[in-house]
Amino acid sequence: MLDNKLVILCPEIVPLDNKGEEAIIKGIMDVKGLSEDNCYYQVIDHSVKSFRTRNGILVHPLKLFVSEWRTKEYGLGFSTERIYSSLCAIVRHGLNHIYPKWVHRRPKAVRKLARYIQDYKAGKTDKIPTEYQEAIKYISNTDYIIAGHNGGLNENVCHILLALHEIGYKYCIFGSCMKPSVKGKEQLALYDKMFSKADVVISRNPIGFRWYESNFKYPGILAPDPAYYMQSSNKDETSALIHQLGLTDFFKKPVLMVTTAEPAPISLRSFDAQPNRMAKIKTHRAFLGEIVSALLKNTDYNILLLPHTIGPEKHMDDRLISLDALHTAGIESNKNGRCYVLDADLTCRELKGLIAEAHLLIAERVHSVIGAVGVHTPFIVMGSNKDNRINGMLVELAGLGEYVYHLNTPTLSSFLEKFRDTLQRRDEIVKHLEKVDTLNREQLAKAASLVELPQTA
């Protein structure tokens, strides 16, 4: 407890430039009755260099928890950063094959973190580097750890959880996709040790949950993504936001909204006819441009492209993807016209409030779909038939398969047919989403009730 507030730690990377990641945290807070008034909620963000607060969340630099090289993955391109990232991934995955027992070695950064916490509690703050002292104050006063954020439950997180558990901190897993790709004996042994210490384990994806049940003997629960429970901005707040953004006239017509994305399931596992990743990305953007062009030509809707991720790197900025897609079709982004790429940095609650004003959402961002379910806005999901989030979270668990349009062999005519069918069934779909939303919230509330937090004074 600190300042009479509960202190929660999520010891995983939560890049707050990604509003879906933020929505998961806010959903956990909402389902547990937490807010900025009664809680300090801490996360890690690799884009920050020092401790800070963003959108009411306390953000720690990655280096305090884990060495950066342990988090790097294969990258596309020939920049120094991309080459370094790929080399780190090669070394790490190579070690997993050549000397798999290395995974049990506790990372140096984790050992130092535990020591800093113990120094703080012993009153030896002079032993803590000045740059970390404020951060360590909050970490040391953590009342409970809620781990399992999104897809981030990796070996680094296992070590952090086990190290903190050894010095008296309790934790649960809430909202994890799990790691169905992990099959090595030594890696599974590390996960087994970590799961054995957890108070409760809650997964959001049936595909990952089956991996959990087949490899570990500890009870677990399957529940919807916590982001389903996140409250949106209310109608008055959204109206004020629309005015602030200079979009009042834009919304005088019904608005279609679009979220774009190029994660691996799209840039690697869609557009099957294309031979490589760059060709798939080029084809993806051209297809998006064709869709927007056709909708502008054949309907009277205005079209607003919503960014759900705005960085920190260029290839992760939805605004750039959207602008390039429009450019391929010769379309200008103009808020005074009929098509506009929103460039503002909005919170996840604000974005969900905007989606509530859409007549229909065309979505490549999974968490924009989750937001649409919560405000009962009909949608078409565009993604790969190999995307475990779509197949597990949306199709299998939520029963939303009829709203999915696969991008493996897409054509403009088949998409427009899907679009017309969705519009014709709009009222029916709204009623269906109301039922799905109610069920999701009930299941999340039941699962969250198993997460027992200390009581504030």
C-alpha positions in Angstrom: 0.0 0.0 0.0 1.3 3.5 -0.9 -0.5 6.8 -0.3 -3.5 4.7 0.9 -3.7 3.2 -2.6 -3.4 -0.4 -3.7 -0.2 -1.1 -5.7 -0.4 -3.6 -8.6 2.5 -4.7 -10.8 2.2 -6.2 -14.3 5.9 -7.3 -14.8 5.5 -7.5 -18.6 6.0 -5.3 -21.6 2.8 -3.3 -22.2 3.6 -0.8 -25.0 1.1 2.0 -24.3 1.4 3.3 -27.9 -0.8 0.2 -28.6 -4.2 1.1 -27.4 -5.3 -2.6 -27.3 -2.5 -3.3 -24.8 -3.8 -0.3 -22.7 -7.4 -1.6 -23.0 -6.4 -4.9 -21.4 -4.9 -3.1 -18.3 -7.9 -0.8 -18.1 -10.3 -3.8 -18.4 -8.6 -5.5 -15.5 -8.9 -2.3 -13.5 -12.5 -1.9 -14.3 -13.5 -5.5 -13.5 -11.7 -5.3 -10.2 -13.1 -1.9 -9.3 -9.7 -0.2 -9.5 -9.0 3.4 -10.7 -6.3 6.1 -10.4 -8.0 7.2 -7.2 -7.5 3.9 -5.4 -4.7 2.2 -7.2 -1.2 2.6 -8.6 -0.9 0.2 -11.6 2.6 -0.5 -12.9 3.7 -1.9 -16.3 6.9 -2.1 -18.4 7.3 -0.3 -21.7 10.4 -0.8 -23.8 10.0 2.6 -25.4 10.6 4.6 -22.2 14.1 5.2 -20.7 13.0 6.2 -17.2 10.1 5.8 -14.8 7.0 7.9 -15.7 3.2 8.0 -15.7 1.1 7.7 -18.8 -2.7 7.7 -19.0 -2.9 7.0 -15.3 -0.5 4.0 -15.5 3.0 3.9 -13.9 5.5 2.9 -16.6 8.9 1.3 -15.8 11.8 1.1 -18.3 12.5 -2.4 -19.6 16.2 -2.4 -18.5 15.2 -2.5 -14.8 13.6 -5.9 -15.3 15.4 -7.7 -18.2 18.3 -7.2 -20.5 17.1 -5.9 -23.8 18.7 -8.6 -25.9 16.5 -11.2 -24.3 13.4 -9.5 -25.8 14.6 -9.0 -29.4 12.9 -10.9 -32.3 13.7 -11.4 -35.9 13.3 -8.1 -37.9 12.6 -7.2 -41.5 15.2 -4.9 -43.1 18.8 -4.1 -43.1 19.1 -1.2 -40.5 21.5 -1.6 -37.7 18.7 -2.1 -35.2 17.0 -4.8 -37.4 20.2 -6.7 -37.8 21.0 -6.5 -34.1 17.5 -7.6 -33.2 17.7 -10.6 -35.5 21.2 -11.6 -34.2 19.8 -11.5 -30.6 17.0 -13.8 -31.6 19.3 -16.2 -33.4 21.5 -16.4 -30.3 18.6 -16.9 -27.9 16.8 -19.5 -30.1 20.2 -21.2 -30.8 20.8 -21.6 -27.0 17.4 -23.1 -26.6 18.4 -25.9 -29.1 22.1 -26.3 -28.3 22.0 -25.9 -24.5 18.3 -25.9 -23.4 19.1 -25.9 -19.7 20.3 -22.3 -20.1 16.6 -21.2 -19.8 16.8 -22.0 -16.0 19.6 -19.5 -15.4 18.1 -16.4 -13.7 18.9 -13.3 -15.7 21.2 -10.8 -14.1 18.7 -8.0 -14.4 16.2 -10.0 -12.4 18.7 -10.8 -9.7 19.6 -7.1 -9.4 15.9 -6.1 -9.2 15.3 -8.5 -6.3 18.4 -7.1 -4.5 17.2 -3.5 -5.0 13.9 -4.4 -3.5 15.5 -6.0 -0.5 17.8 -3.0 -0.1 14.8 -0.6 -0.2 13.0 -2.6 2.5 16.1 -2.7 4.6 16.4 1.1 4.4 19.6 0.9 2.3 18.3 3.1 -0.5 21.9 4.5 -1.1 22.7 1.1 -2.6 20.0 1.6 -5.3 21.2 3.5 -8.4 19.7 7.0 -8.4 17.9 6.5 -11.7 15.9 3.6 -10.3 15.1 4.8 -6.8 11.6 6.2 -7.6 10.7 3.1 -9.6 12.0 0.8 -6.8 9.8 2.6 -4.3 6.7 1.6 -6.2 7.8 -1.9 -7.0 8.8 -2.6 -3.4 5.4 -1.4 -2.2 3.6 -3.7 -4.6 0.6 -5.4 -2.9 -0.1 -7.9 -5.7 1.2 -9.0 -9.1 -1.2 -9.5 -12.0 0.8 -11.2 -14.8 -0.2 -12.9 -18.0 -0.7 -9.8 -20.1 -1.7 -10.5 -23.7 0.9 -12.8 -25.3 3.8 -11.7 -23.1 4.1 -14.6 -20.7 7.6 -15.6 -21.7 10.7 -17.0 -19.9 11.8 -13.6 -18.7 8.4 -13.1 -17.0 8.7 -16.6 -15.4 12.0 -15.6 -13.8 10.7 -12.2 -12.6 7.6 -13.9 -11.0 9.7 -16.6 -9.3 12.3 -14.2 -8.0 9.6 -11.8 -6.6 7.7 -14.8 -5.1 10.8 -15.9 -3.3 10.9 -12.5 -1.4 7.3 -12.5 -0.5 5.2 -11.3 -3.4 2.0 -13.2 -4.5 0.8 -13.3 -8.1 -1.8 -14.6 -10.5 -2.0 -15.0 -14.3 -4.9 -13.1 -15.8 -5.7 -12.8 -19.5 -2.9 -14.7 -21.0 -2.8 -16.2 -24.5 -0.4 -18.7 -23.0 2.5 -20.0 -25.1 1.3 -22.9 -27.3 4.5 -22.7 -29.4 6.6 -23.6 -26.4 7.3 -27.4 -26.5 10.9 -27.8 -25.2 11.3 -29.9 -22.0 13.4 -27.4 -20.2 11.2 -24.4 -21.1 8.1 -26.3 -20.0 9.8 -27.1 -16.7 10.4 -23.4 -16.1 6.8 -22.6 -16.9 5.6 -25.5 -14.6 7.5 -24.0 -11.7 6.1 -20.6 -12.4 2.5 -21.8 -12.7 2.8 -23.9 -9.5 3.3 -20.7 -7.5 0.4 -18.8 -9.1 -2.8 -18.1 -7.0 -5.0 -18.5 -10.0 -4.4 -19.0 -13.8 -6.8 -17.4 -16.3 -6.4 -17.7 -20.0 -8.2 -15.7 -22.7 -7.6 -18.1 -25.6 -8.9 -21.7 -25.9 -6.0 -22.6 -28.2 -3.5 -21.5 -25.5 -5.6 -23.0 -22.7 -5.5 -26.4 -24.3 -1.7 -26.1 -24.3 -1.9 -25.2 -20.6 -4.2 -28.1 -19.7 -2.1 -30.7 -21.6 1.2 -29.7 -20.1 0.5 -28.6 -16.5 -1.5 -30.2 -13.7 -2.7 -27.0 -12.0 -6.3 -25.8 -12.3 -7.0 -23.1 -14.7 -9.8 -21.0 -16.1 -10.8 -19.9 -19.6 -12.4 -16.4 -19.7 -12.7 -13.6 -22.3 -10.0 -11.0 -22.9 -10.1 -8.5 -20.0 -10.4 -5.7 -22.5 -14.1 -6.7 -23.1 -14.8 -5.2 -19.6 -13.2 -1.8 -20.2 -15.6 1.1 -20.0 -15.6 3.5 -23.0 -15.9 7.3 -22.8 -19.6 8.2 -22.5 -21.7 9.8 -25.2 -21.2 13.3 -23.9 -17.4 12.9 -23.6 -17.3 11.4 -27.1 -19.3 14.3 -28.6 -16.9 16.7 -27.0 -14.0 14.8 -28.4 -15.5 14.8 -31.9 -15.8 18.6 -31.6 -12.3 19.0 -30.3 -10.9 16.9 -33.2 -12.7 19.2 -35.7 -14.9 16.3 -36.9 -18.4 17.6 -36.1 -19.3 18.1 -39.8 -17.7 14.8 -40.7 -20.1 13.0 -38.4 -23.2 14.6 -39.9 -23.2 11.7 -42.2 -23.1 8.0 -41.1 -19.5 7.0 -40.6 -17.7 3.8 -41.5 -14.6 3.2 -39.4 -11.5 1.2 -40.3 -8.6 -0.1 -38.2 -5.5 -1.3 -40.1 -2.6 -3.4 -38.9 0.4 -5.4 -40.2 1.3 -7.9 -37.5 2.8 -11.3 -38.5 -0.6 -13.0 -39.3 -1.2 -10.4 -42.0 2.4 -9.7 -43.2 3.5 -13.3 -43.1 0.4 -15.5 -43.3 -2.1 -13.7 -45.5 -2.3 -13.1 -49.3 -1.1 -16.6 -50.0 -0.3 -15.9 -53.6 2.4 -13.5 -52.7 6.0 -15.0 -52.4 7.4 -12.9 -49.5 6.7 -10.5 -46.7 7.3 -7.3 -48.6 5.0 -8.5 -51.5 2.3 -9.4 -48.9 2.6 -5.9 -47.3 2.4 -4.2 -50.7 -0.6 -6.2 -51.7 -2.3 -5.7 -48.3 -2.1 -1.9 -48.6 -3.3 -1.9 -52.2 -6.3 -4.1 -51.2 -7.1 -1.7 -48.4 -7.0 1.2 -50.8 -9.3 -0.7 -53.2 -11.8 -1.3 -50.4 -11.9 2.4 -49.3 -12.1 3.6 -52.9 -15.0 1.2 -53.7 -16.9 2.2 -50.5 -16.5 5.9 -51.3 -17.7 5.4 -54.8 -20.7 3.1 -54.1 -22.0 4.4 -50.8 -22.7 7.7 -49.1 -20.7 7.0 -46.0 -17.8 9.0 -44.7 -14.8 6.9 -43.7 -12.6 7.4 -40.7 -9.5 5.3 -40.3 -8.7 4.9 -36.6 -5.1 4.2 -35.4 -4.9 1.7 -32.6 -1.2 1.6 -32.5 1.0 4.7 -33.1 4.5 3.4 -32.6 7.0 3.6 -31.2 8.5 2.4 -34.5 7.4 3.4 -37.9 6.3 0.0 -39.0 4.0 -0.2 -36.0 2.2 3.1 -36.7 -1.2 2.4 -38.1 -1.5 6.0 -39.4 1.4 5.4 -41.8 -0.2 2.1 -43.0 -3.5 3.8 -43.6 -2.0 6.8 -45.4 0.0 4.6 -47.7 -3.1 2.5 -48.4 -5.0 5.6 -49.4 -2.1 6.8 -51.5 -2.2 3.6 -53.5 -5.8 4.4 -54.5 -5.2 8.1 -55.0 -7.3 9.1 -52.0 -6.5 12.2 -49.9 -6.9 12.1 -46.1 -9.0 15.2 -45.3 -11.3 15.8 -42.4 -13.2 18.3 -44.5 -13.8 15.6 -47.2 -15.2 12.1 -47.0 -12.1 10.1 -45.9 -9.8 10.9 -43.0 -6.9 9.2 -41.2 -7.2 10.2 -37.5 -3.8 11.4 -36.4 -4.5 12.2 -32.7 -3.1 10.1 -29.9 -6.2 9.0 -28.1 -6.7 6.8 -25.1 -8.3 3.3 -25.4 -11.5 4.6 -23.7 -11.7 7.4 -26.2 -11.3 5.1 -29.2 -14.0 2.8 -27.9 -16.3 5.8 -27.5 -15.6 6.7 -31.1 -16.3 3.1 -32.3 -19.7 3.4 -30.6 -20.5 6.2 -33.1 -19.7 4.1 -36.1 -22.4 2.6 -38.4 -20.0 -0.2 -39.1 -16.4 -1.1 -38.2 -14.0 -2.8 -40.7 -11.3 -4.1 -38.5 -7.8 -5.6 -38.7 -7.0 -4.8 -35.0 -8.4 -7.5 -32.7 -8.9 -5.1 -29.8 -10.9 -2.7 -32.0 -13.2 -5.7 -32.5 -13.3 -6.3 -28.8 -14.2 -2.6 -28.3 -16.9 -2.9 -31.0 -18.5 -5.9 -29.2 -18.7 -3.8 -26.0 -20.5 -0.9 -27.7 -22.6 -3.2 -30.0 -21.2 -1.8 -33.2 -21.4 -4.3 -36.1 -18.1 -5.2 -37.7 -16.2 -7.2 -40.3 -12.9 -8.7 -39.0 -10.2 -8.9 -41.7 -7.4 -11.3 -41.0 -5.5 -14.5 -41.6 -7.1 -18.0 -41.3 -3.9 -18.8 -39.3 -4.3 -16.1 -36.7 -4.7 -17.8 -33.3 -6.3 -14.7 -31.8 -9.1 -14.6 -34.4 -9.5 -18.4 -34.4 -9.4 -18.8 -30.6 -10.6 -15.6 -29.0 -13.1 -14.3 -31.6 -14.4 -17.4 -33.4 -14.2 -20.3 -30.9 -14.6 -18.5 -27.6 -16.9 -15.6 -28.5 -18.8 -17.2 -31.4 -18.1 -14.4 -33.9 -16.9 -16.4 -36.8 -19.7 -15.3 -39.2 -18.2 -11.7 -39.1 -14.7 -12.8 -40.2 -13.4 -12.2 -43.7 -10.1 -14.0 -44.4 -7.3 -12.3 -46.2 -5.6 -15.4 -47.5 -7.2 -15.3 -51.0 -9.3 -12.0 -50.9 -11.0 -10.3 -53.8 -12.8 -7.0 -53.8 -16.0 -8.5 -55.1 -16.2 -11.0 -52.2 -15.4 -8.4 -49.6 -18.1 -6.1 -51.0 -20.6 -9.0 -50.9 -19.6 -9.5 -47.2 -20.1 -5.8 -46.6 -23.5 -5.7 -48.2 -24.6 -8.7 -46.2 -23.4 -7.2 -42.9 -25.3 -4.0 -43.6 -28.5 -5.8 -44.4 -28.3 -7.8 -41.2 -27.2 -4.8 -39.1 -30.1 -4.8 -36.6 -29.8 -8.5 -36.1 -26.1 -8.2 -35.5 -26.5 -5.5 -32.9 -28.9 -7.8 -30.9 -26.3 -10.6 -31.2 -23.5 -8.4 -30.0 -25.6 -7.3 -27.0 -25.9 -10.9 -25.9 -22.2 -11.6 -26.5 -21.3 -8.5 -24.5 -23.5 -9.5 -21.6 -22.1 -13.0 -21.5 -18.5 -11.8 -21.8 -18.9 -9.4 -18.9 -20.5 -12.1 -16.7 -17.7 -14.6 -17.4 -15.0 -12.0 -16.7 -16.7 -10.9 -13.5 -16.8 -14.5 -12.3 -13.1 -15.1 -13.3 -12.0 -11.9 -11.7 -13.7 -12.7 -8.4 -11.1 -15.4 -8.0 -8.3 -12.8 -8.0 -8.2 -11.8 -4.3 -6.6 -8.4 -3.9 -5.6 -6.9 -0.5 -8.2 -4.4 0.8 -7.4 -0.7 0.9 -7.8 1.1 4.2 
